[in-house]
Amino acid sequence: MMNSTQLTSFILAGYGDIGHLKYLYFIILTVLYVSIVFANTVLIVVICMERSLHEPLYLFLCSLFVNDLYGTTGLFPALMTHLASDDHTVSTVCCYIQIFVLYTYGSIEFSNLAVMSYDRYLAICYPLQYNVIMTPNRVCILICVIWLYSFAKFTIQLSLTICLQLCGNVIDKVYCDNYLVVKLACSTSDTTVNKIYGLCGIVLSVTVPLITIVLSYIKILTICLKSSIETRQKAFSTCSPHLVSLLNFSFGCFLNLLQSRFDSPMRNVPTVLHTILSVYYLMCQPLLNPIVYGVRMAKIRQACNNILPVGLYPKT
C-alpha cells in the first residue's frame, strides 16, 4: 500500500497504440486549441472594451469565456505533450492540478449557465425591475461566488483524494480523472467519505443549477405564451444561444459520466470513439460558446465589427 503523496507518477492508459495517427491527432488538437483561445480571447476583449456591453448578460458571458479558456488550458497542452512525446506518464502534482482545473471548470460552467438563465428570467419576466435587481455590484458578487464556491468545494474533494492509500497508478483515460484515481484506492472502505462528499458535490453542482434553469425557463415560457409575437421573438433571440450552450454542455457531461462510471454500456465502443466521448465537453463547449453567442447576439456582432480591424461576423 502507498499513500498517493508517495507516488511519483500516474500512467494514462487511454492513449493506447495509435502509431503514426498521433501526428494527425496532434494537428487537429493544435487547430482546435488555437481556435478556442483566439475566439474566446477576442470576445473577452470586445466585451471589456465596448461600454455598451457592460451589462449583466455580457458580464456573465465574459465569465463563461474566461472559464472556457481556463478549462481548455488544463487539457490541451498536456494532451498535445503526451501525443508528441509518446510518454504517457504524468507526475502526481501535475495530475492533481489537472484534476482540480477540469473539475472546477465543469462546476463553474454549469453554475454560470444557471445564473445566466436566472438573469434572462428577470429580464423577460420583470423588465421594469431588472436594473434595480441586477446591479453591477450584485453581478460581480454572483460571478465571484460562482468561482470561489467551485474552488473551495473541489479543494476539499481533492484533499480527500490525496489522502487515500493507492494500490495502483494506471488511469484508463487520456487525462487525469478524480473518480478513476479514487478507484485505485486499496480499500473501498477508505473511499466512503470521498463517495459521500462527491455525491453531495454532484447535487450542489448539478442538481441545484439544473433546478434553477428549469424553473427559470418554465417562467419564461409562461410569459412568452401570453405575450405578443414581437416579445416572443426577442425572448427567443436572447435565450436560444443559452439553450444551445446548456444542452451541448449537459450532453457532453452525460457522455463523460457514462464513459467514466458505467463500463457495461461502453464495452463495445471503439477506443477512438471512447476517447472522443470522454473529452467532448472539454473540447466542443469552449469552441461552441463563442460561435453561438457571437452569431446569435446582434450587440456582440456589432461590437466585434466596430472594434476589430476586420469584422468577424457578417453584417445583418
C-alpha positions in Angstrom: 0.0 0.0 0.0 1.1 3.5 -0.7 -0.2 7.0 0.1 -1.0 9.0 -3.1 1.6 11.6 -1.9 4.3 8.8 -2.2 3.5 8.2 -5.8 5.8 9.9 -8.3 3.6 9.5 -11.3 0.4 8.1 -12.9 0.2 6.3 -16.2 -2.5 7.5 -18.7 -3.6 4.3 -20.4 -6.2 5.9 -22.6 -3.8 6.6 -25.4 -3.1 3.0 -26.4 -1.0 2.3 -29.5 -2.0 5.0 -32.0 1.1 4.8 -34.2 1.5 7.5 -36.8 -2.0 8.7 -36.3 -0.6 10.7 -33.4 0.6 13.3 -35.9 -2.9 13.8 -37.3 -4.4 14.0 -33.8 -1.7 16.5 -32.8 -2.6 18.7 -35.8 -6.3 18.5 -35.1 -5.8 19.4 -31.4 -3.5 22.3 -32.3 -6.1 23.8 -34.7 -8.8 23.3 -32.1 -6.8 24.8 -29.3 -5.7 27.9 -31.3 -9.3 28.4 -32.5 -10.7 28.2 -28.9 -8.0 30.6 -27.5 -8.5 33.0 -30.3 -12.3 33.1 -30.3 -12.7 33.3 -26.6 -10.0 35.9 -26.1 -11.4 38.1 -28.9 -14.9 38.1 -27.2 -13.4 38.8 -23.8 -11.5 41.8 -25.1 -14.5 43.0 -27.1 -16.8 42.8 -24.0 -14.2 44.6 -21.8 -13.6 47.4 -24.4 -17.2 48.1 -25.5 -19.1 50.1 -22.9 -22.4 49.2 -24.4 -21.7 45.5 -23.4 -21.1 46.3 -19.8 -24.5 44.8 -18.9 -25.2 41.8 -16.7 -25.8 39.3 -19.5 -22.5 40.2 -21.2 -20.5 40.2 -18.0 -21.8 36.7 -17.3 -20.8 35.8 -20.8 -17.3 37.2 -20.2 -17.1 34.9 -17.1 -18.2 32.0 -19.3 -15.5 32.7 -21.9 -12.8 33.1 -19.3 -13.8 29.7 -17.8 -13.6 28.1 -21.3 -10.0 29.4 -21.6 -9.3 28.1 -18.1 -10.7 24.6 -18.8 -9.1 24.1 -22.2 -5.7 25.2 -20.9 -6.0 22.5 -18.3 -6.5 19.9 -21.0 -5.0 20.7 -24.4 -1.3 21.5 -23.6 -1.0 18.2 -21.6 -2.8 16.2 -24.2 -0.6 17.6 -27.0 2.6 17.0 -25.0 1.6 13.3 -24.4 0.9 12.8 -28.1 4.1 14.4 -29.3 6.4 12.7 -26.8 4.9 9.2 -26.7 5.3 9.5 -22.9 2.0 8.8 -21.2 3.2 9.3 -17.6 2.2 12.3 -15.6 3.6 13.4 -12.2 1.3 13.3 -9.3 1.4 17.0 -8.8 0.6 17.8 -12.4 -2.2 15.1 -12.3 -3.8 16.6 -9.3 -3.6 20.1 -10.8 -5.2 18.9 -13.9 -8.0 17.2 -11.9 -8.6 20.4 -10.0 -8.7 22.6 -13.1 -11.1 20.3 -15.1 -13.5 19.6 -12.2 -13.7 23.3 -11.2 -14.2 24.2 -14.9 -17.2 21.9 -15.1 -18.7 23.3 -11.9 -18.2 26.9 -12.9 -19.6 26.3 -16.4 -22.8 24.8 -15.0 -23.2 27.4 -12.3 -22.6 30.2 -14.8 -25.2 28.9 -17.1 -27.7 28.7 -14.2 -27.1 32.3 -13.2 -27.5 33.3 -16.9 -30.8 31.6 -17.1 -31.9 33.4 -13.9 -30.7 36.7 -15.5 -32.9 36.0 -18.6 -35.8 35.2 -16.4 -35.5 38.6 -14.6 -35.0 40.5 -17.9 -38.1 38.9 -19.6 -40.5 38.5 -16.7 -39.6 41.6 -14.7 -38.2 44.1 -17.2 -39.0 47.2 -15.2 -37.3 45.9 -12.0 -34.4 44.3 -13.8 -31.9 47.1 -13.5 -32.8 47.5 -9.8 -32.3 43.8 -9.1 -29.3 43.2 -11.3 -27.0 46.0 -10.2 -23.3 45.9 -11.1 -22.3 45.1 -7.6 -24.7 42.1 -7.5 -23.4 40.9 -10.8 -19.8 41.0 -9.5 -20.8 39.2 -6.3 -22.6 36.4 -8.3 -19.6 35.9 -10.5 -17.2 35.8 -7.5 -19.5 33.3 -5.7 -19.6 31.1 -8.8 -15.8 30.9 -9.0 -14.9 30.9 -5.3 -17.5 28.3 -4.4 -16.3 25.9 -7.1 -12.7 26.3 -6.0 -13.5 25.8 -2.3 -15.7 22.8 -2.9 -13.2 21.0 -5.0 -10.2 21.9 -2.9 -11.9 19.8 -0.1 -12.7 16.9 -2.5 -9.2 16.8 -3.9 -7.7 16.9 -0.4 -9.7 13.7 0.4 -8.4 12.0 -2.8 -4.8 12.9 -2.0 -5.1 11.3 1.5 -6.1 7.9 0.0 -3.8 4.9 0.1 -3.5 3.7 -3.5 -2.6 0.3 -4.9 -2.0 1.3 -8.5 -1.2 4.2 -10.7 -2.9 3.4 -14.1 -5.7 5.8 -15.2 -7.7 4.5 -18.1 -8.1 7.9 -19.7 -6.2 10.4 -21.7 -6.3 12.9 -18.8 -6.4 12.7 -15.0 -9.8 12.0 -13.5 -10.6 12.2 -9.8 -13.1 9.3 -9.9 -10.6 7.0 -11.6 -7.9 7.9 -9.0 -10.4 7.1 -6.2 -11.0 3.7 -7.8 -7.3 3.0 -7.3 -7.7 3.0 -3.5 -6.6 -0.1 -1.8 -9.7 -0.5 0.2 -13.3 0.5 -0.7 -13.9 1.4 2.9 -11.3 4.1 2.7 -13.3 5.9 0.0 -16.6 6.1 1.9 -16.1 9.8 2.8 -15.0 10.6 -0.8 -18.1 9.0 -2.2 -20.4 10.8 0.2 -18.8 14.1 -0.4 -18.7 13.5 -4.1 -22.4 12.7 -4.2 -23.1 15.9 -2.2 -20.9 17.8 -4.6 -22.8 16.5 -7.6 -26.1 17.5 -6.0 -24.9 21.0 -5.4 -23.0 21.4 -8.7 -25.6 19.8 -11.0 -29.0 19.4 -9.4 -29.3 22.9 -7.9 -28.2 24.7 -11.1 -30.5 22.4 -13.1 -33.5 23.2 -11.0 -32.7 26.9 -11.3 -32.5 26.6 -15.1 -35.7 24.5 -15.4 -37.8 26.8 -13.2 -36.4 29.9 -15.0 -37.4 28.6 -18.4 -40.8 27.5 -17.3 -41.5 31.0 -16.1 -40.0 32.5 -19.3 -42.2 30.1 -21.5 -45.3 31.0 -19.5 -44.7 34.7 -20.0 -43.9 34.3 -23.7 -47.1 32.4 -24.4 -49.1 35.3 -23.0 -47.1 38.0 -24.9 -47.0 39.4 -28.4 -45.2 37.8 -31.3 -42.5 40.5 -31.1 -41.9 39.8 -27.5 -41.6 36.1 -28.2 -39.1 36.7 -31.0 -37.0 38.9 -28.8 -37.0 36.3 -25.9 -36.1 33.5 -28.4 -33.2 35.5 -29.8 -31.7 36.1 -26.4 -32.5 32.6 -24.9 -31.7 30.3 -27.9 -27.8 30.7 -27.6 -28.1 29.9 -23.9 -30.2 26.8 -24.5 -27.9 25.5 -27.2 -24.9 26.0 -24.9 -26.7 24.4 -22.0 -27.9 21.4 -24.0 -24.4 20.8 -25.5 -22.7 21.0 -22.1 -25.2 18.7 -20.4 -24.9 16.2 -23.3 -21.1 16.3 -23.0 -21.2 15.8 -19.2 -23.6 12.9 -19.6 -21.3 11.2 -22.1 -18.3 11.7 -19.8 -20.3 10.3 -16.9 -21.4 7.3 -18.9 -17.9 6.7 -20.1 -16.2 7.0 -16.7 -18.7 5.3 -14.3 -20.6 2.7 -16.3 -18.4 0.2 -18.0 -21.0 -2.1 -19.5 -22.7 0.2 -22.0 -19.3 1.4 -23.3 -17.6 -2.0 -23.5 -18.1 -2.4 -27.3 -17.3 1.2 -28.2 -14.1 1.6 -30.3 -11.2 3.1 -28.4 -11.1 6.3 -30.5 -14.8 6.9 -30.0 -14.3 6.2 -26.3 -11.7 8.9 -26.1 -13.8 11.4 -28.1 -16.7 10.9 -25.8 -14.5 11.5 -22.7 -13.2 14.8 -24.0 -16.3 16.1 -25.8 -17.5 18.5 -23.1 -13.9 19.9 -22.7 -13.4 20.5 -26.4 -16.7 21.3 -28.0 -18.2 23.6 -25.3 -15.3 26.2 -25.4 -15.5 26.2 -29.2 -19.3 26.3 -29.4 -19.9 29.2 -26.9 -18.1 31.9 -28.9 -19.8 30.8 -32.1 -23.4 30.6 -30.8 -23.2 33.8 -28.7 -21.3 35.7 -31.3 -23.5 34.7 -34.2 -26.9 34.9 -32.5 -26.4 38.1 -30.4 -26.6 41.2 -32.5 -24.9 43.5 -30.0 -21.8 41.3 -29.8 -21.7 41.0 -33.6 -21.9 44.8 -33.9 -19.2 45.4 -31.3 -16.8 42.9 -33.0 -17.3 44.6 -36.3 -16.8 48.1 -34.7 -13.7 47.2 -32.6 -11.8 44.7 -34.7 -9.9 45.8 -37.9 -11.7 43.1 -39.8 -15.2 42.2 -38.7 -15.6 38.6 -37.6 -19.3 38.4 -38.4 -21.3 39.3 -41.5 -23.4 42.4 -41.1 -27.1 41.8 -41.0 
